[in-house]
Amino acid sequence: MSQDLQPLPMDWTRALVVVAHPDDMEFGSAAAVAAWTAAGKDVRYVVATRGEAGIDGIAPAEAGPIREMEQRNSAKIVGVSTVEFLDHRDGEIEYGRALRDDGVRAIRRHRPELVVAYNHHDLTYSGKWNTADHRHTGRAVLDAISAAANRWQPGDADDEAWGGVKYVAVAASPEPTHAVDVSDTLDLGVASVEAHEAYLAGLGLPPGAAKPALEAYANAMGERFDGRPAVAFEMLEV
């Protein structure tokens, strides 16, 4: 039997979410963001790419601005007004110093107590092979946390070091340990997915198609969280 999920700590003020693509947080985790902002938390997004290679029928030069707009609209629905893009190439993210240092600068710039990364594991929650963009971005973010606290790393950084990260949570992890009650915000999470209209259309999904899957996921996590609809995260030691 699966182990019960513990409540994700709430003794923090600001969270920084760092993901590879527009829509990464929306497919499963945005309802938790809505719960945090409803509780008065400051949540900010940094997105490594503009998702320009994510719509088969739209060329990257056109798709990038569309997906950026959809991400900003989606973020507003769950109470996030700060969304930054790092301009790495969609589908071509490589782990290395440049990616890690971008994470360092983002952490120093926003000075979060909670950092939310996306699944860095080889497999997805459903057991499929995870994409390189997700793996590389997730691992770079995790490595950036300790580097951000070291004033000598990276050598060319001008921002003041930040060692105030108290918690690290991994969204969409196949190894969840904690959860957030989304009883009151699940509908906002669904609406945030639906704001990615062009992307969903490119996947061949009609309006409303995402709702059953998101509700099923929240209810499945809720079975491990006192029966409350939930979004799950893997909490890691800082």
BAFI-3210 file (N, C-alpha, C; in Angstrom, 3 decimals, decimal comma, padded with zeros to 6 digits):
// residues 238
n [1|2|3|4|5|6|7|8|9|10|11|12|13|14|15|16|17|18|19|20|21|22|23|24|25|26|27|28|29|30|31|32|33|34|35|36|37|38|39|40|41|42|43|44|45|46|47|48|49|50|51|52|53|54|55|56|57|58|59|60|61|62|63|64|65|66|67|68|69|70|71|72|73|74|75|76|77|78|79|80|81|82|83|84|85|86|87|88|89|90|91|92|93|94|95|96|97|98|99|100|101|102|103|104|105|106|107|108|109|110|111|112|113|114|115|116|117|118|119|120|121|122|123|124|125|126|127|128|129|130|131|132|133|134|135|136|137|138|139|140|141|142|143|144|145|146|147|148|149|150|151|152|153|154|155|156|157|158|159|160|161|162|163|164|165|166|167|168|169|170|171|172|173|174|175|176|177|178|179|180|181|182|183|184|185|186|187|188|189|190|191|192|193|194|195|196|197|198|199|200|201|202|203|204|205|206|207|208|209|210|211|212|213|214|215|216|217|218|219|220|221|222|223|224|225|226|227|228|229|230|231|232|233|234|235|236|237|238]
n.u [000,845|000,484|002,400|001,186|000,675|002,318|001,430|002,465|004,918|004,047|005,297|006,535|007,222|007,733|007,757|009,597|009,078|010,537|010,635|010,732|009,083|006,298|003,193|004,089|003,732|000,996|-000,173|-001,211|-000,183|-000,859|-003,117|-002,259|-000,570|-002,497|-003,782|-001,754|-001,327|-003,843|-003,677|-002,085|000,553|003,546|004,164|006,272|007,161|009,658|010,575|012,250|012,262|010,411|008,599|008,485|008,711|006,590|004,125|002,940|001,739|002,355|004,825|007,977|008,780|006,399|004,926|006,255|005,780|002,996|002,738|004,084|002,352|000,087|001,049|001,457|-001,174|-002,327|-000,915|-001,849|-004,415|-004,076|-003,050|-000,468|001,744|004,286|006,234|008,912|011,066|013,707|014,805|016,093|016,483|013,643|013,234|015,904|017,405|020,286|022,094|024,307|026,838|025,830|023,030|022,654|023,720|021,919|019,777|020,849|021,056|018,362|017,337|018,782|017,847|015,098|014,905|013,719|011,997|010,885|011,601|010,372|010,798|010,660|009,863|012,763|013,524|014,285|011,992|008,503|005,576|003,640|005,160|006,429|009,212|010,985|011,274|014,259|014,493|012,957|014,320|016,948|016,553|015,295|017,299|019,336|018,204|018,011|020,727|021,447|020,539|022,248|024,526|023,675|023,767|026,404|028,770|030,905|030,229|028,243|031,370|031,116|028,916|026,864|024,914|023,796|024,569|022,246|021,038|018,672|016,803|014,447|012,914|012,517|010,632|009,440|007,638|005,227|006,505|007,527|007,828|006,301|006,025|004,774|001,862|-000,620|-003,630|-006,220|-008,894|-010,456|-009,433|-009,162|-010,692|-009,639|-007,104|-007,733|-008,801|-006,492|-005,002|-006,654|-006,265|-004,147|-004,757|-004,031|-001,973|-003,236|-005,083|-003,301|-002,475|-004,655|-006,747|-009,984|-011,901|-012,256|-011,307|-009,142|-010,008|-011,222|-008,951|-007,271|-008,876|-009,111|-006,464|-006,058|-007,902|-006,902|-004,472|-005,572|-006,556|-004,411|-004,173|-005,865|-008,310|-008,807|-008,958|-005,916|-002,674|000,401|003,826|007,348|009,336|012,535|015,652|017,345]
n.v [-001,205|002,258|004,821|007,190|010,636|013,558|016,782|019,571|021,818|025,099|027,311|029,590|032,404|033,272|031,707|030,154|028,973|026,888|025,804|023,848|024,366|026,385|025,454|023,291|023,395|023,593|021,181|019,434|020,604|023,287|023,904|023,699|025,908|027,906|027,506|028,262|031,018|031,982|031,780|033,866|033,713|034,547|033,770|032,954|032,560|031,036|030,248|028,049|027,808|029,073|027,335|026,949|024,885|023,262|022,953|021,210|022,041|024,724|027,001|027,451|030,212|031,576|030,157|030,466|033,194|032,917|030,845|031,956|034,073|032,567|031,239|033,370|034,282|031,998|031,797|034,060|033,290|031,610|033,303|034,290|036,757|037,372|036,288|034,896|034,373|032,359|031,847|029,529|026,919|025,252|021,827|021,359|021,677|021,585|020,048|021,886|024,338|026,857|026,588|025,864|028,158|030,094|029,300|029,782|032,593|033,266|032,340|033,949|036,412|036,381|035,368|033,130|031,149|028,710|026,494|025,312|022,714|020,914|017,517|015,685|013,140|010,007|008,746|009,467|010,371|008,569|006,488|006,609|007,368|010,182|013,524|015,000|017,779|018,221|016,607|017,693|020,416|020,223|018,984|020,863|023,031|022,002|021,710|024,348|025,525|025,152|026,331|028,952|029,880|030,177|032,573|032,691|031,381|031,466|032,271|034,620|035,924|038,625|039,064|039,163|036,539|033,937|032,156|031,348|029,368|027,200|024,986|022,420|021,420|018,969|018,963|016,860|014,475|011,011|009,971|010,927|012,665|014,536|016,710|019,063|020,440|020,808|021,286|023,598|024,878|023,448|023,829|026,227|025,362|023,686|025,586|027,019|025,274|025,109|027,609|027,409|027,400|027,216|025,383|023,083|022,639|022,006|019,548|018,122|018,097|018,687|021,526|021,361|018,801|018,283|018,377|015,967|014,298|015,779|015,991|013,288|012,686|014,407|013,327|010,746|011,246|012,280|010,055|009,249|011,227|011,859|011,742|014,119|016,104|016,492|017,863|016,486|016,442|015,838|016,165|017,421|017,291|020,269]
n.w [000,000|-000,741|000,796|003,188|002,369|003,540|004,949|003,046|004,189|005,415|006,407|005,114|002,968|000,310|-002,857|-005,471|-008,612|-010,914|-014,131|-017,196|-019,444|-020,719|-019,423|-017,885|-015,024|-015,000|-015,791|-013,574|-011,162|-010,704|-009,210|-006,606|-006,467|-006,672|-004,226|-002,498|-003,156|-002,502|000,199|000,777|-000,006|-001,825|-005,037|-007,718|-011,177|-013,171|-016,372|-018,428|-021,246|-024,112|-025,009|-027,729|-029,557|-029,187|-030,485|-033,043|-035,464|-035,721|-036,519|-034,800|-034,475|-034,456|-032,591|-030,119|-029,004|-028,701|-026,834|-024,693|-024,038|-023,350|-021,094|-019,313|-019,025|-017,927|-015,513|-014,141|-013,470|-011,308|-009,461|-009,873|-010,754|-011,597|-014,128|-015,710|-018,537|-019,755|-022,214|-023,214|-025,657|-026,740|-026,308|-026,578|-024,318|-022,398|-019,778|-017,802|-016,975|-017,792|-017,689|-015,005|-013,770|-014,589|-013,057|-010,515|-010,561|-010,803|-008,358|-006,578|-007,402|-006,833|-004,241|-002,700|-000,186|-000,519|-003,075|-006,073|-008,190|-011,331|-012,218|-012,041|-012,389|-014,094|-014,991|-015,598|-013,634|-014,473|-015,305|-017,753|-019,999|-019,049|-020,390|-021,813|-021,471|-019,144|-017,244|-017,262|-016,641|-014,136|-012,552|-012,749|-011,415|-008,815|-008,224|-008,363|-006,046|-003,790|-004,854|-005,148|-002,596|-002,087|-002,062|-003,767|-006,021|-009,002|-010,626|-012,113|-011,244|-010,212|-008,355|-004,943|-002,688|-001,817|000,775|001,841|001,264|002,438|001,893|-000,569|-003,260|-005,488|-008,349|-009,997|-009,484|-009,529|-007,074|-004,728|-001,585|-000,007|000,227|-001,014|-000,034|-002,257|-002,327|-002,530|-004,715|-007,010|-009,320|-010,267|-010,932|-013,078|-014,844|-015,335|-016,876|-019,125|-020,145|-021,819|-024,657|-027,439|-027,322|-026,263|-028,299|-030,321|-029,424|-029,982|-028,190|-027,116|-025,808|-022,296|-022,013|-020,357|-017,755|-016,530|-016,213|-014,510|-012,248|-011,586|-010,936|-008,680|-006,913|-006,649|-005,371|-003,124|-001,817|-000,401|001,379|003,593|002,290|001,000|-001,951|-003,674|-004,504|-005,222|-004,079|-004,185|-001,454|-000,800|000,995|001,856]
ca.u [000,000|001,262|002,564|000,411|001,368|002,322|001,154|003,629|005,062|003,541|005,980|007,369|006,544|007,888|008,154|010,043|008,830|011,399|010,266|011,302|008,155|004,936|002,245|004,612|003,049|-000,450|-000,640|-001,216|000,282|-001,251|-004,113|-001,506|-000,147|-003,680|-003,999|-000,721|-001,581|-005,055|-003,246|-001,265|001,947|004,079|004,685|006,796|007,535|010,733|010,397|013,524|012,025|009,099|007,753|008,268|008,680|005,577|002,891|003,392|001,207|002,710|006,280|008,491|008,808|005,037|004,429|006,868|005,001|001,672|002,846|004,428|001,116|-000,783|001,606|001,177|-002,609|-002,551|-000,364|-002,731|-005,585|-003,754|-002,528|000,952|001,898|005,669|006,611|010,109|011,504|015,166|015,167|016,754|015,757|012,704|013,622|017,352|018,041|021,399|022,587|025,653|027,022|024,963|021,687|022,712|023,939|020,642|019,011|021,463|020,680|016,927|017,160|019,291|017,007|013,778|015,142|012,612|012,175|010,493|011,883|009,645|011,372|009,841|010,397|014,118|013,788|014,291|010,637|007,404|004,666|002,922|006,102|007,028|010,526|010,867|011,996|015,548|014,276|012,515|015,388|018,076|016,152|015,064|018,571|020,066|017,595|018,425|022,138|021,579|020,152|023,441|025,435|023,151|024,128|027,860|029,048|031,972|029,708|029,263|032,415|030,786|027,617|026,903|023,867|024,174|024,243|020,995|020,998|017,435|015,864|014,138|012,256|012,585|009,541|009,504|006,311|005,051|007,482|007,013|008,116|005,778|006,083|003,940|000,737|-001,321|-005,076|-006,726|-010,351|-011,072|-008,732|-009,002|-011,280|-008,675|-006,064|-008,269|-008,888|-005,145|-004,648|-007,462|-005,757|-003,181|-005,706|-003,360|-001,208|-004,185|-005,609|-002,240|-002,465|-005,905|-007,642|-011,073|-012,134|-012,802|-010,744|-008,153|-010,622|-011,339|-007,641|-006,786|-009,693|-008,745|-005,165|-006,238|-008,620|-005,991|-003,556|-006,381|-006,682|-003,235|-004,102|-007,093|-009,496|-008,976|-008,285|-004,583|-001,561|001,519|005,190|008,435|010,138|013,934|016,456|018,148]
ca.v [000,000|003,482|005,547|008,418|011,885|014,515|018,152|020,360|022,935|026,402|028,395|030,307|033,580|033,396|030,503|030,300|027,787|026,883|024,681|023,908|024,804|026,794|024,359|022,244|023,437|023,506|019,797|018,703|021,258|024,693|024,059|023,945|027,308|028,708|027,397|029,070|032,449|032,287|031,881|035,053|033,470|035,170|032,705|033,499|031,536|031,187|029,202|027,988|028,014|029,646|026,272|027,243|023,658|022,400|022,832|020,652|022,757|026,145|027,162|027,977|031,672|032,015|029,457|030,982|034,285|032,432|030,074|032,889|034,754|031,612|030,993|034,536|034,256|030,871|032,125|035,029|032,589|031,031|034,326|034,555|037,896|037,434|035,162|035,214|033,361|032,365|031,751|028,309|026,392|024,181|020,526|021,275|022,085|020,738|020,321|022,451|025,513|027,970|026,337|025,952|029,539|030,792|028,970|030,517|034,010|033,372|032,182|035,162|037,551|036,314|035,100|032,327|030,181|027,440|026,336|024,220|022,247|019,912|016,159|015,486|011,703|009,418|008,355|010,331|009,802|007,450|005,431|006,806|008,005|011,631|014,234|015,572|019,137|018,141|016,055|018,598|021,617|019,869|018,739|022,130|023,829|021,437|022,048|025,805|025,980|025,271|027,297|030,298|030,258|030,324|033,867|032,539|030,680|031,274|033,271|035,869|036,407|039,902|039,123|038,754|035,135|033,698|030,856|031,301|028,332|026,273|023,786|022,111|020,529|018,540|018,735|015,747|013,437|009,652|009,571|011,997|012,490|015,547|017,132|020,313|020,325|021,683|021,176|024,873|025,526|022,536|024,444|027,202|024,585|023,263|026,776|027,420|024,399|025,474|028,861|027,055|027,001|026,805|024,168|021,967|022,379|021,324|018,154|017,486|018,001|019,667|022,234|020,531|017,456|018,124|018,363|014,639|013,766|016,509|015,599|011,914|012,756|015,007|012,369|009,635|011,716|012,462|008,779|009,159|012,506|011,981|011,832|015,459|016,273|017,002|017,877|015,885|016,870|015,173|017,110|017,039|018,020|021,345]
ca.w [000,000|-000,833|002,042|003,273|002,068|004,637|004,501|002,678|005,137|004,972|007,108|004,159|002,424|-001,137|-003,591|-006,853|-009,433|-012,097|-014,986|-018,536|-020,496|-020,417|-019,164|-017,001|-013,729|-015,147|-015,899|-012,322|-009,938|-010,570|-008,148|-005,370|-006,524|-006,350|-002,780|-001,836|-003,318|-001,738|001,599|000,911|-000,373|-003,036|-005,902|-008,970|-012,146|-014,141|-017,376|-019,157|-022,678|-024,433|-025,525|-029,151|-030,365|-028,594|-031,266|-034,316|-036,616|-035,704|-036,548|-033,535|-034,391|-034,145|-031,402|-028,903|-028,411|-028,305|-025,603|-023,618|-023,656|-022,659|-019,767|-018,463|-018,722|-017,041|-014,200|-013,492|-012,949|-010,001|-008,582|-010,115|-011,664|-012,067|-014,980|-016,483|-019,492|-019,856|-023,633|-023,682|-026,812|-026,426|-026,825|-026,714|-023,062|-021,987|-018,436|-017,803|-016,140|-018,200|-017,174|-013,546|-013,358|-014,751|-011,858|-009,403|-010,647|-010,523|-006,916|-005,931|-007,787|-006,203|-002,836|-002,174|000,904|-001,138|-004,500|-006,707|-009,449|-012,009|-012,133|-012,553|-012,443|-015,435|-015,360|-015,203|-012,636|-015,079|-015,645|-019,072|-020,003|-018,914|-021,444|-021,427|-020,977|-017,749|-016,405|-017,167|-015,916|-012,740|-011,865|-012,676|-010,351|-007,532|-008,018|-008,230|-004,703|-002,954|-005,470|-004,904|-001,235|-002,047|-002,700|-004,750|-007,196|-010,028|-010,544|-012,795|-010,775|-009,512|-007,343|-003,592|-002,417|-001,081|001,424|002,609|000,832|003,528|001,391|-001,998|-003,644|-006,883|-008,921|-010,941|-009,175|-009,346|-005,697|-003,874|-000,132|000,638|-000,611|-000,734|-000,156|-003,323|-002,336|-002,902|-005,834|-008,144|-010,513|-010,772|-011,590|-014,374|-015,698|-015,742|-018,000|-020,276|-020,701|-022,868|-025,702|-028,675|-027,046|-026,149|-029,641|-031,052|-028,969|-030,390|-027,041|-027,172|-024,543|-021,216|-021,999|-019,296|-016,426|-015,900|-015,834|-013,343|-011,100|-011,225|-010,257|-007,360|-006,066|-006,361|-004,331|-001,932|-001,117|000,479|002,087|004,388|001,454|000,424|-003,241|-003,362|-005,442|-004,498|-004,358|-003,487|-000,702|-000,694|001,977|001,298]
c.u [000,874|001,292|001,742|001,288|001,240|001,987|002,456|003,734|004,587|004,223|007,027|006,538|006,574|008,366|008,601|009,855|009,700|011,119|010,841|010,389|006,924|004,075|002,786|003,889|001,556|-000,956|-000,409|-000,950|-000,229|-002,300|-003,440|-001,028|-001,312|-003,985|-002,989|-001,019|-002,848|-004,731|-002,299|000,204|002,286|004,732|005,086|007,260|008,767|010,652|011,617|013,368|010,696|008,173|007,523|008,193|007,549|004,304|003,267|002,941|001,562|004,224|006,766|008,463|007,441|004,551|004,986|006,088|003,605|001,752|003,273|003,170|000,208|-000,261|001,319|-000,304|-002,941|-002,082|-001,278|-003,929|-005,323|-003,005|-001,061|001,076|003,309|006,014|007,790|010,464|013,009|015,682|016,119|015,893|014,917|013,134|015,117|018,082|019,120|021,806|024,021|025,690|026,066|023,562|021,663|022,851|022,708|019,745|019,536|020,991|019,190|016,662|017,645|018,407|015,699|013,818|013,997|013,004|011,775|010,872|011,122|010,296|010,404|010,596|011,743|014,458|013,757|012,890|009,619|006,566|003,944|003,846|006,725|008,403|010,346|011,688|013,299|015,383|013,879|013,644|016,498|017,727|015,961|016,356|019,386|019,511|018,030|019,877|022,323|021,299|021,376|024,418|024,981|023,536|025,627|028,254|030,148|031,504|028,465|030,226|032,075|029,459|027,769|025,896|024,373|023,719|022,970|020,990|019,727|016,424|015,678|013,629|012,446|011,500|009,636|008,101|006,345|006,049|006,825|007,204|007,604|005,830|005,115|002,826|000,149|-002,807|-005,572|-008,247|-011,018|-010,478|-008,571|-009,569|-010,358|-007,519|-006,498|-008,325|-007,509|-004,632|-005,374|-007,025|-004,703|-003,954|-005,000|-002,592|-002,126|-004,773|-004,576|-002,103|-003,718|-006,904|-008,731|-011,219|-012,778|-012,164|-009,773|-008,779|-010,729|-010,003|-007,111|-007,573|-009,350|-007,414|-005,330|-006,943|-007,739|-004,988|-004,308|-006,586|-005,519|-003,107|-005,438|-008,335|-009,741|-008,303|-006,956|-003,681|-000,335|002,865|006,165|009,265|011,543|014,624|017,267|019,615]
c.v [001,246|004,199|006,822|009,627|012,840|015,914|018,884|021,543|024,254|027,570|029,043|031,439|033,620|032,074|030,876|028,963|027,890|025,626|024,877|024,591|025,500|025,532|023,299|022,242|023,199|022,069|019,063|019,512|022,674|024,910|024,283|025,384|028,217|028,665|028,247|030,556|032,869|032,450|033,055|034,866|034,173|034,071|033,315|032,356|031,975|029,994|029,199|028,250|028,737|028,593|026,341|026,007|022,734|022,219|022,418|021,481|024,226|026,258|027,815|029,497|032,249|031,404|030,037|032,113|033,849|031,713|030,936|033,594|033,808|031,312|032,159|034,566|033,151|031,177|033,094|034,346|032,031|032,029|034,642|035,679|038,010|036,167|035,605|034,046|033,498|032,172|030,615|027,725|025,173|022,881|020,322|021,688|021,077|021,093|020,847|023,710|026,638|027,812|026,464|027,399|030,406|030,535|029,699|031,965|034,200|033,268|033,424|036,373|037,561|035,958|034,321|031,531|028,780|027,484|025,125|023,924|021,250|018,585|015,987|014,013|011,187|009,088|009,391|009,638|008,575|006,333|005,540|007,456|009,511|012,327|014,819|016,980|019,117|017,666|017,071|019,863|021,319|019,690|020,016|023,020|023,312|021,773|023,541|026,281|026,155|026,283|028,726|030,803|030,528|031,601|033,786|031,803|031,393|032,455|034,608|036,448|037,697|039,973|038,615|037,322|035,030|032,270|030,642|030,272|027,322|024,934|023,663|021,094|020,225|018,210|017,553|014,620|012,057|009,151|010,631|011,635|013,413|015,989|018,444|020,081|021,318|021,598|022,436|025,493|024,630|023,141|025,503|026,503|024,121|024,447|027,219|026,543|024,840|026,797|028,619|026,547|026,482|025,518|022,956|021,617|021,639|019,868|017,399|017,326|019,063|020,378|021,307|019,170|017,226|017,925|016,966|014,080|014,459|016,153|014,183|011,888|013,293|014,045|011,177|010,030|011,908|011,181|008,552|010,395|012,777|012,221|013,191|015,526|016,988|017,013|017,427|016,427|015,928|016,242|016,579|017,858|019,103|021,014]
c.w [000,000|000,506|002,018|002,970|003,249|004,111|004,164|003,629|004,540|005,682|006,211|003,566|000,903|-001,735|-004,989|-007,549|-010,671|-012,900|-016,382|-019,550|-019,933|-020,358|-018,216|-015,649|-013,864|-015,208|-014,588|-011,081|-009,713|-009,487|-006,806|-005,327|-006,156|-004,858|-002,023|-001,953|-002,576|-000,253|001,819|000,570|-001,690|-003,866|-007,238|-009,863|-012,945|-015,076|-018,289|-020,651|-022,875|-025,043|-027,017|-030,039|-029,941|-029,377|-032,677|-035,522|-036,670|-035,616|-035,256|-033,412|-034,043|-032,841|-030,115|-028,267|-027,958|-026,961|-024,421|-023,125|-022,878|-021,254|-018,819|-018,073|-017,733|-015,624|-013,446|-012,850|-011,558|-009,110|-008,737|-011,137|-012,230|-012,823|-015,840|-017,398|-019,710|-021,275|-023,981|-024,803|-026,416|-027,100|-026,921|-025,440|-022,689|-020,565|-018,547|-016,983|-016,507|-017,627|-015,658|-013,104|-013,579|-013,541|-010,633|-009,409|-010,350|-009,023|-006,180|-006,223|-006,999|-004,724|-002,187|-000,932|000,456|-002,610|-005,001|-008,047|-010,079|-012,020|-012,837|-012,735|-013,888|-015,916|-014,883|-014,140|-013,176|-015,540|-017,019|-018,935|-019,991|-020,000|-020,914|-020,877|-019,504|-016,838|-016,188|-016,379|-014,437|-011,972|-011,736|-011,569|-008,988|-007,230|-007,776|-006,810|-003,812|-003,531|-005,199|-003,519|-001,080|-002,786|-003,745|-006,001|-007,704|-010,039|-011,165|-012,341|-009,986|-008,369|-005,996|-003,337|-001,584|-000,544|002,213|002,167|001,959|003,021|-000,119|-002,304|-005,132|-007,361|-009,881|-010,709|-009,092|-007,921|-004,715|-002,390|000,602|-000,314|-000,119|-000,982|-001,211|-003,442|-002,873|-004,163|-007,054|-009,423|-011,113|-011,477|-012,964|-015,329|-016,180|-016,878|-019,258|-020,901|-021,773|-024,103|-026,952|-028,474|-026,967|-027,505|-030,477|-030,662|-029,394|-029,270|-027,137|-025,840|-023,515|-021,082|-020,844|-017,926|-015,819|-015,426|-014,584|-012,093|-010,637|-010,474|-008,839|-006,409|-005,712|-005,282|-003,009|-001,142|-000,161|001,367|002,785|003,540|000,830|-000,937|-003,038|-004,569|-004,663|-004,980|-003,641|-002,789|-000,527|000,388|001,269|001,552]
res [m|s|q|d|l|q|p|l|p|m|d|w|t|r|a|l|v|v|v|a|h|p|d|d|m|e|f|g|s|a|a|a|v|a|a|w|t|a|a|g|k|d|v|r|y|v|v|a|t|r|g|e|a|g|i|d|g|i|a|p|a|e|a|g|p|i|r|e|m|e|q|r|n|s|a|k|i|v|g|v|s|t|v|e|f|l|d|h|r|d|g|e|i|e|y|g|r|a|l|r|d|d|g|v|r|a|i|r|r|h|r|p|e|l|v|v|a|y|n|h|h|d|l|t|y|s|g|k|w|n|t|a|d|h|r|h|t|g|r|a|v|l|d|a|i|s|a|a|a|n|r|w|q|p|g|d|a|d|d|e|a|w|g|g|v|k|y|v|a|v|a|a|s|p|e|p|t|h|a|v|d|v|s|d|t|l|d|l|g|v|a|s|v|e|a|h|e|a|y|l|a|g|l|g|l|p|p|g|a|a|k|p|a|l|e|a|y|a|n|a|m|g|e|r|f|d|g|r|p|a|v|a|f|e|m|l|e|v]
***
